[in-house]
Amino acid sequence: MMKKNIVSGLIAVTLLSTGFATSVSAHQAGDFIVRAGAAMVAPNESSQDVAGLGEFKVDDNTQLGLNLGYMLTDNWGIELLAATPFSHDVSLNLGDGNGYTKIAETKHLPPTLVAQYYFGSADSKLRPYIGAGVNFTNFFDNEFTNDLNGALTDLSLSNSWGLAAQVGLDYQINKNWLVNASVWYAQISTDVKFNLGDAPVKIETDIDPWVYMVSVGYTF
């Protein structure tokens, strides 16, 4: 519910604030925009059944988010989202009465490239925007932290390509500095492969996270 409220709020601001303008001039054709802040990846995961124990559970993680934007026109831009590596605990209900138990860890980098449309004019102090594009996710440093007494070995996660979408809001403080809030959604699917005893196992898993970011930006 909280995720839907955040997204709905940003969309409402986007629709209601397109006419807000001041003498501050920003987001013009040819401008570069660099933003840095806190980015939280909140997986909306689902997977095939794992050895009759149910689905994987993947926890949230927050890292330094970085993005670089370029204004093609006063209203159209492109943006690349990057971040320091996200680290996630992977849990499974082992049926021992203790609920979900952490069994593995994985890290990933999810660079995402989107085309954006900024509402309002170049001299608008408040610039809501929407975007759509493509995500690539590279998984690495995959390891079991609980191998069930040696039953689980050789963990790997395949890389992923998928669609991505965003909605965001820039508030221009002065000619160069701004503050930003944005929400992203990315399609991330991976094949989780490991050995269960001597038997190879492949579990199709969708991560499909929401990404929430608050940041400070610089325009030049």
C-alpha positions as CSV (number, residue, x, y, z in Angstrom):
1,M,0.0,0.0,0.0
2,M,2.8,2.4,0.9
3,K,4.5,1.8,-2.5
4,K,1.2,2.5,-4.4
5,N,0.7,5.7,-2.3
6,I,4.2,7.0,-3.2
7,V,3.7,6.3,-6.9
8,S,0.2,7.9,-6.9
9,G,1.5,11.0,-5.1
10,L,4.3,11.5,-7.7
11,I,1.8,11.0,-10.5
12,A,-0.6,13.5,-9.0
13,V,2.1,16.1,-8.7
14,T,3.1,15.5,-12.3
15,L,-0.5,16.2,-13.5
16,L,-1.1,19.2,-11.2
17,S,2.1,21.1,-11.4
18,T,2.8,21.5,-15.1
19,G,2.1,25.2,-15.1
20,F,4.3,26.1,-12.1
21,A,7.0,28.5,-13.3
22,T,9.4,31.1,-11.8
23,S,12.4,33.1,-13.1
24,V,14.7,30.2,-12.4
25,S,16.0,28.7,-15.7
26,A,16.9,25.0,-15.8
27,H,16.4,21.8,-17.7
28,Q,17.1,23.4,-21.0
29,A,18.2,21.7,-24.2
30,G,21.8,20.7,-23.9
31,D,21.9,20.6,-20.1
32,F,23.5,17.8,-18.2
33,I,21.9,16.8,-14.8
34,V,23.8,14.7,-12.3
35,R,22.0,13.4,-9.2
36,A,23.3,11.5,-6.2
37,G,21.4,10.2,-3.2
38,A,19.9,7.2,-1.4
39,A,18.3,4.5,-3.6
40,M,16.3,1.6,-2.1
41,V,15.6,-1.6,-4.1
42,A,12.4,-3.3,-2.8
43,P,11.9,-6.6,-4.6
44,N,8.5,-7.8,-5.6
45,E,9.7,-11.3,-6.0
46,S,8.1,-14.5,-7.0
47,S,9.7,-17.9,-8.0
48,Q,9.0,-21.4,-8.9
49,D,8.6,-23.8,-5.9
50,V,11.9,-24.7,-4.4
51,A,12.2,-28.4,-3.5
52,G,8.6,-28.4,-2.1
53,L,9.5,-25.6,0.4
54,G,7.8,-22.7,-1.4
55,E,9.2,-19.6,-3.0
56,F,12.4,-17.5,-2.4
57,K,12.1,-14.4,-0.4
58,V,14.5,-11.5,-1.2
59,D,15.0,-8.6,1.2
60,D,15.3,-4.8,0.5
61,N,18.6,-3.0,0.3
62,T,19.6,0.7,0.1
63,Q,22.7,2.0,-1.6
64,L,24.2,5.2,-3.1
65,G,22.2,5.9,-6.3
66,L,23.7,7.9,-9.1
67,N,22.2,9.1,-12.3
68,L,23.2,11.2,-15.3
69,G,20.7,12.9,-17.5
70,Y,20.9,14.9,-20.7
71,M,18.2,17.2,-22.0
72,L,17.7,16.6,-25.8
73,T,15.2,19.5,-25.9
74,D,13.5,21.6,-23.1
75,N,11.1,18.7,-22.5
76,W,12.7,15.5,-23.7
77,G,15.7,13.9,-22.0
78,I,17.6,10.6,-21.5
79,E,18.9,9.3,-18.2
80,L,21.2,6.5,-17.0
81,L,20.6,5.1,-13.5
82,A,23.6,3.6,-11.7
83,A,24.4,2.7,-8.1
84,T,26.9,1.1,-5.8
85,P,26.3,-2.7,-5.8
86,F,23.0,-3.8,-4.1
87,S,23.3,-6.7,-1.7
88,H,20.3,-9.0,-0.9
89,D,19.6,-11.8,1.5
90,V,17.7,-14.7,0.0
91,S,15.5,-16.7,2.4
92,L,13.5,-19.9,2.3
93,N,10.9,-21.4,4.6
94,L,12.6,-24.7,5.6
95,G,9.5,-26.1,7.2
96,D,11.2,-26.2,10.6
97,G,8.6,-23.9,12.3
98,N,11.0,-20.9,12.3
99,G,9.5,-19.2,9.3
100,Y,11.9,-17.9,6.6
101,T,15.6,-18.6,7.1
102,K,18.4,-16.9,5.3
103,I,20.2,-19.4,3.0
104,A,22.1,-17.2,0.5
105,E,23.4,-13.8,-0.5
106,T,23.7,-12.1,-3.9
107,K,24.8,-8.8,-5.2
108,H,23.8,-7.0,-8.4
109,L,24.2,-3.9,-10.5
110,P,21.1,-2.7,-12.3
111,P,22.1,0.0,-14.9
112,T,18.9,1.4,-16.4
113,L,18.6,3.7,-19.4
114,V,15.3,5.6,-20.0
115,A,13.9,8.3,-22.3
116,Q,12.1,11.0,-20.4
117,Y,9.4,13.6,-20.8
118,Y,9.6,16.7,-18.5
119,F,6.3,18.6,-18.0
120,G,6.3,22.4,-17.9
121,S,8.7,24.9,-19.6
122,A,12.4,25.5,-19.3
123,D,11.9,28.2,-16.7
124,S,9.6,26.0,-14.5
125,K,11.1,25.6,-11.0
126,L,9.1,22.4,-10.5
127,R,9.7,19.8,-13.2
128,P,7.7,16.5,-12.9
129,Y,8.7,13.8,-15.5
130,I,8.0,10.3,-16.6
131,G,10.3,7.9,-18.3
132,A,10.5,4.4,-19.9
133,G,13.4,2.3,-21.1
134,V,15.4,-0.8,-20.5
135,N,17.2,-2.4,-17.5
136,F,20.2,-4.7,-17.5
137,T,21.0,-6.5,-14.2
138,N,24.3,-8.2,-13.5
139,F,24.3,-10.7,-10.6
140,F,27.6,-11.6,-8.9
141,D,29.1,-12.8,-5.6
142,N,26.4,-15.4,-5.2
143,E,26.9,-17.7,-2.3
144,F,25.1,-20.0,0.1
145,T,25.3,-18.8,3.7
146,N,23.4,-21.9,4.9
147,D,24.1,-24.9,2.7
148,L,21.9,-27.3,4.7
149,N,24.8,-29.4,5.8
150,G,26.4,-29.5,2.4
151,A,23.2,-30.3,0.5
152,L,23.3,-27.0,-1.5
153,T,26.3,-26.1,-3.7
154,D,27.3,-24.2,-6.8
155,L,24.9,-21.2,-6.6
156,S,24.6,-19.0,-9.7
157,L,22.1,-16.4,-11.0
158,S,21.8,-15.5,-14.7
159,N,21.9,-11.8,-15.8
160,S,18.7,-10.1,-16.9
161,W,17.3,-7.7,-19.5
162,G,13.9,-6.1,-19.0
163,L,11.7,-3.1,-19.4
164,A,11.8,-0.2,-16.9
165,A,9.6,2.8,-16.1
166,Q,9.9,5.8,-13.8
167,V,8.1,8.8,-12.5
168,G,10.0,11.7,-10.7
169,L,10.1,15.3,-9.7
170,D,12.8,17.9,-9.7
171,Y,12.6,21.1,-7.6
172,Q,15.1,23.7,-8.8
173,I,16.7,25.5,-5.8
174,N,18.8,27.9,-8.0
175,K,20.3,27.9,-11.4
176,N,22.5,24.8,-10.7
177,W,21.2,22.9,-7.7
178,L,18.0,20.9,-7.3
179,V,16.4,18.2,-5.1
180,N,14.8,15.1,-6.6
181,A,12.4,12.3,-5.7
182,S,11.8,9.4,-8.1
183,V,10.2,5.9,-8.3
184,W,11.4,3.3,-10.7
185,Y,10.0,-0.1,-11.6
186,A,12.1,-2.7,-13.4
187,Q,11.4,-6.2,-14.9
188,I,14.2,-8.4,-13.6
189,S,14.1,-12.2,-14.1
190,T,16.8,-14.6,-13.4
191,D,17.5,-18.4,-13.4
192,V,18.7,-19.4,-10.0
193,K,20.9,-22.5,-10.5
194,F,22.4,-24.8,-7.9
195,N,23.0,-28.4,-7.0
196,L,20.7,-30.1,-4.4
197,G,22.8,-33.1,-3.5
198,D,23.9,-34.5,-6.8
199,A,20.9,-33.1,-8.7
200,P,21.1,-29.8,-10.7
201,V,18.2,-27.5,-10.0
202,K,17.0,-24.4,-11.9
203,I,14.5,-22.0,-10.3
204,E,13.0,-19.3,-12.5
205,T,12.7,-16.2,-10.3
206,D,11.2,-12.8,-10.9
207,I,12.7,-9.9,-8.8
208,D,10.7,-7.1,-10.4
209,P,11.6,-4.4,-7.8
210,W,10.4,-1.0,-7.0
211,V,13.3,1.5,-6.6
212,Y,12.8,4.6,-4.5
213,M,15.3,7.4,-4.7
214,V,15.8,10.8,-3.1
215,S,18.7,12.8,-4.2
216,V,20.5,16.1,-4.7
217,G,21.3,17.2,-8.3
218,Y,23.5,19.6,-10.2
219,T,22.7,21.0,-13.6
220,F,25.4,22.3,-16.0
